[in-house]
Amino acid sequence: MDINNHVYIWVTEIDSFNDGTVLNGMAFDGEYGFGKEDIRNFSGSLAALSEENKVVFEAELSTVHIAGKGTLWDVNVKNLPNVPFLLTNNIKLNGPVRQKITLSPTDEALAIFQRDNEGAYPVLSKNLVGMLEHTKEKDIIIGFTDENEKFVGSERLEFSEWGFEVGNITVE
C-alpha cells in the first residue's frame, strides 16, 4: 500500500499538555508521519481506527517537541479512541484485522528481531498497512485495508520505515 502523501501514525499514548492533546507513537514513513519529507503538519479529515471503532473528524495535526519526550504530535481533538489506534487521513481504510501469523523472515528482518528480542514495527504489503507485533513466542499482524481490498493470507511484508522486506507471512 502506498503511504506517500498520507498521514499514518500508530498512536500508543495520549496526554494533555497546555490545553492540547499530545500523541506519542510511531510514524510509518520513518520521518514525521505525514507521508512527505520535511512536512510537519496536516489540516483536514482524519480517521482514528482502533479495535473498538472508527472515528472520523476534522482536525489540525502538527509535530511538537517536548523536553525529555522528543518529537510528538499535537492534535486539536479531545475525544479519541483508547490506544493503540491508527491515525490517518486515508479515511477509506477498514480494520483492524488482528491475526496470528507465521512469519518467514528475511536475513535483515531476522537480525532486527534478534537485536530487539520483541517489538512493534510499522509494516506494509500490497493491500495492507499495519503493525507487526513480534515476540519470541508469536507474531501478530494488526492490519488495515482499503474498503475494496481484502487481507490476503499469504503476503510479502516490508518495514514501512526502512523499506526492506520483512518476509512472507501465512495466516494461522
C-alpha positions in Angstrom: 0.0 0.0 0.0 1.3 3.4 -0.9 1.8 5.6 2.2 3.2 8.7 0.3 1.2 11.9 0.8 -0.9 10.3 3.6 -0.8 10.6 7.4 -0.1 7.3 9.0 0.8 7.3 12.7 0.4 4.4 15.2 -0.7 6.1 18.4 0.4 4.4 21.6 -0.1 7.2 24.2 -2.3 10.2 24.7 -1.5 13.1 27.1 -2.9 16.5 27.8 -0.4 19.4 27.5 -1.1 23.1 27.6 -4.8 22.7 26.7 -3.9 20.4 23.8 -3.9 16.7 23.1 -0.4 15.3 22.6 0.1 11.9 20.9 3.0 9.6 21.1 3.6 6.7 18.8 5.3 5.6 15.6 5.3 7.2 12.1 5.0 4.9 9.2 7.2 6.9 6.9 10.2 7.0 9.2 10.0 10.7 9.5 7.1 12.7 10.9 4.1 10.5 9.7 2.8 13.0 7.1 3.9 11.0 4.0 6.3 13.6 2.7 9.8 14.7 3.6 10.0 17.7 6.0 6.2 18.1 6.3 5.2 18.6 9.9 1.5 19.4 9.9 -1.8 18.5 8.4 -5.3 20.1 8.3 -8.4 18.2 7.3 -10.3 14.9 7.7 -8.6 12.3 9.9 -9.7 8.8 10.9 -8.7 7.1 14.2 -9.1 3.3 13.8 -9.0 1.2 16.9 -10.2 -2.3 17.7 -13.3 -0.8 19.1 -14.3 1.7 16.4 -13.5 4.1 13.6 -13.9 7.8 14.4 -13.7 10.4 11.5 -13.2 14.1 12.4 -11.8 17.4 11.2 -8.5 18.3 12.9 -5.3 20.2 12.9 -2.3 17.9 13.4 1.3 19.1 13.8 4.6 18.0 15.4 5.6 19.4 18.8 8.9 18.9 20.7 8.6 18.4 24.4 11.8 18.4 26.5 12.5 14.9 27.7 9.9 13.3 25.4 11.2 14.2 21.9 9.1 14.9 18.9 5.4 14.1 19.3 2.1 15.1 17.6 -0.3 17.8 18.8 -4.0 17.5 17.6 -6.9 19.8 18.4 -9.3 16.9 19.2 -10.2 15.7 22.7 -12.4 12.6 22.1 -10.1 10.0 20.7 -10.4 6.2 21.0 -8.4 4.2 23.5 -4.8 3.5 22.5 -3.5 1.9 20.5 -5.0 3.2 17.2 -4.0 4.2 13.7 -4.4 7.9 12.9 -4.6 8.5 9.2 -6.1 10.8 6.6 -6.9 7.8 4.4 -10.5 7.6 5.6 -11.3 4.7 3.3 -9.3 2.3 5.5 -11.1 -0.6 7.2 -10.0 -2.6 10.1 -8.2 -3.6 12.1 -7.8 -7.3 11.4 -5.8 -8.8 14.3 -4.4 -12.1 13.2 -1.7 -14.5 14.4 0.7 -15.3 11.6 3.6 -17.5 10.7 6.5 -15.3 9.5 9.4 -16.5 7.3 11.7 -13.5 7.9 14.5 -12.3 5.6 18.0 -12.2 7.0 17.7 -8.5 7.6 14.5 -8.9 9.5 15.9 -11.8 11.5 18.8 -9.5 12.5 16.4 -6.9 13.8 14.3 -9.4 15.7 17.4 -10.9 17.3 18.6 -7.4 18.2 15.3 -6.3 19.7 14.0 -9.6 21.1 10.5 -8.3 20.7 8.8 -5.1 19.4 6.2 -3.5 17.3 7.0 -2.4 13.7 5.0 -0.5 11.1 4.7 -2.7 8.1 3.2 -2.6 4.6 2.1 -5.1 1.9 0.3 -4.7 -1.4 -3.1 -4.4 0.3 -2.3 -3.6 3.9 -0.8 -1.1 6.3 -0.4 -2.3 9.8 1.7 -3.2 12.8 3.7 -6.3 13.3 3.9 -7.3 16.9 6.9 -9.7 17.2 7.8 -11.8 20.3 9.9 -15.0 20.6 6.6 -16.9 21.1 4.4 -15.4 18.3 3.9 -12.9 15.6 0.7 -10.9 15.3 -0.4 -8.6 12.5 -2.8 -5.7 13.2 -3.8 -4.8 9.7 -5.9 -2.1 7.9 -7.0 -2.4 4.3 -8.8 -0.1 1.8 -12.6 -0.5 1.6 -12.4 -2.7 -1.5 -9.4 -4.7 -0.6 -9.1 -7.9 1.5 -6.4 -9.0 3.8 -4.6 -11.8 1.9 -3.4 -14.7 4.0 0.0 -15.0 2.3 1.6 -11.7 1.5 5.1 -10.2 1.4 5.6 -7.7 4.1 8.1 -4.8 4.2 9.1 -2.5 7.1 7.5 0.8 6.2 10.2 2.9 7.8 13.2 1.2 6.3 11.7 0.0 3.0 13.2 -3.5 3.1 11.4 -6.8 3.2 10.3 -8.4 6.5 9.5 -11.8 4.8 6.5 -13.8 3.8 3.5 -14.4 6.1 0.9 -17.1 6.4 -2.2 -16.7 8.4 -2.6 -19.3 11.1 
